[in-house]
Amino acid sequence: MGTATVADILSLKTQRADPRGGKSALEVLHGLVASDMADVNATILRRMQSPVALIPQLAGHLIASGGKRLRPMLTLAAAKLVGYEGNRHAKLAACVEVIHTATLLHDDVVDESDLRRGQDSANVIWGNKPSVLVGDFLFSRAFELMVEDGSLKVLKILSSASSIIAEGEVLQLMTANDTETTEDDYLKVIDGKTAALFAAACQVAAIVAERPEREEDALASFGRNLGMAFQLVDDALDYSARQATLGKTIGDDFREGKITLPVILAFRRGDEEDRAFWRKAMEEGEQNNGDLERGLALMTKTNALTDTIDRARHYGSRARDALAIFKESEAKHALVDIVDFCIQRAY
Amino acid sequence: MGTATVADILSLKTQRADPRGGKSALEVLHGLVASDMADVNATILRRMQSPVALIPQLAGHLIASGGKRLRPMLTLAAAKLVGYEGNRHAKLAACVEVIHTATLLHDDVVDESDLRRGQDSANVIWGNKPSVLVGDFLFSRAFELMVEDGSLKVLKILSSASSIIAEGEVLQLMTANDTETTEDDYLKVIDGKTAALFAAACQVAAIVAERPEREEDALASFGRNLGMAFQLVDDALDYSARQATLGKTIGDDFREGKITLPVILAFRRGDEEDRAFWRKAMEEGEQNNGDLERGLALMTKTNALTDTIDRARHYGSRARDALAIFKESEAKHALVDIVDFCIQRAY
């Protein structure tokens, strides 16, 4: 596989039979939890209301423009997996999504030194300070929702996940522009900033369903490993030629000097000349026309992207195997398939 | 009192006999809760530890450089007032201070448009993004501490206070540079950004002591009114000639276009020419040499500062009277005297 591209590797995957009648795993998952998701969306909308107009404006913009809602769907599907029949899961799924939204807002705050770089839309429209303060509001509201739920165990898991996310984000900041960052450092960063909330999102389902600790642990492990796989693929996609041909932006991490696994592998596996290039581009921020392309070529030469996906597969396998203790069900199949979906996102 | 200065008004207060043997009310309060405060400080230091070095660095800088620790002292003194003998109050006092510290960090985040203005030190040293992320970490840690305490009632009060703080901060942002801001708007802002946490800090003491609701309400009212008085005085001090003679910076709010009560009163009570001045200085941000002095003169002409202090006195009186249901004690005297202290801070 020495010279396989990301697309090559991923195409191997698509050759298997499609058991879902043309639907993507995400569509299947969404179908499975559709009615609960309506509750989640309604809860989120209701809880971001405030007489202070800027709050629903900014939060609404973010929610409307926003994402796959993967995390709350995980909570809802995990609740189905463990046979939960109550109604606490939708509220907690909303908490998880609101915490995620708050961290997105804060993640987009630019540093003084970053002003020349590409910026996220909420920031461009409203500026740093409103993003920070509305993020704080959302975060506090998420906690209020959890407190209403009333389970100290759930509160412990989600408040601890929030600390770990912040810790991961700070660690990411500290590794920025540092080509000496190790794979271990990187794994710590993504474990904090991404995997912790995926784990908590799944674990809380077992708690509301009052399932035994082994099921709670299994769901936490599923979520954590899925989160690791998800972030690894995300970081590979930022350098994916396939993404570029689909008209998506690539190279954001490169321009920001963010040290992700593709860079770490290309740097460590490269020769002295390669490393000098990475240092100049990522540490000194001296980037010229053609540098991103050169970086991509070095990643191909060193198999940095394909091996990043390979690492993602490892976590994906662990995620799937963590679900082994649960009997077969529609929910289990949906969760297993979402692992593949997260890894095959390059399509 | 038409032409009395702030210093004149305040000097009236110092002429009364000093029942505290030369100690300031703050020193008396500190003496009352000194051993508990040692616990609070140790808890804060322990909880800001993290393997991610930037977190204890930045948080430590902020805590070390920091403040009177008024909020946690209120929790501790209120616990004494209601005869609490357990050990939960120190942990909750630490939560209150950590929440306050997190909001300070976020309050100092500069907007792109603010880059030319004066900045706070944490920001100058580390930049916006670390301040935001470490603030998030502190905030999450405060929640973890509360969850450990295990009282859903305490969690409800402190998570609700956090939402209200964020709401108040956003409202303040929306009133910035708007000379049409009313006194009612302003009171909503300070009720949210300051008084809510003062109220919660006091109220939780009654909860851990399992005191009846009327004592809980009394302490919440004491805290809320004290917080209002505190913030009103703070906003007057930003224009205080006395502060200037003590070598402290004045006019920060003026330069930032922050609309506080002294400006609101001077604007509303002024003539058309005065209002044109305020609009140019606060809305258009067109400030020249001598403009701060002109603003101060307009405040004197309209009694804006003395009447801001007068409003503070009103809330101070309500705070003192809220404590009427408690029997006389050292703690009660310390709390009553701290009201005067907050109003007399201009010395």
Interface residues (C-beta under 8 A of the other chain):
Chain A: S50 V52 A53 L54 I55 T103 H106 V109 V110 D111 E112 S113 D114 L115 G127 N128 K129 P130 V132 L133 V134 D136 F137 F139 S140 R141 F143 E144 M146 V147 G150 L152 L155 K156 S159 S160 S162 S163 I165 A166 E167 E169 V170 L171 L173 M174
Chain B: S50 P51 V52 A53 L54 I55 T103 H106 V109 V110 D111 E112 S113 D114 L115 G127 N128 K129 P130 V132 L133 V134 D136 F137 F139 S140 R141 F143 E144 M146 V147 E148 G150 L152 L155 K156 S159 S160 S162 S163 I165 A166 E167 E169 V170 L171 L173 M174
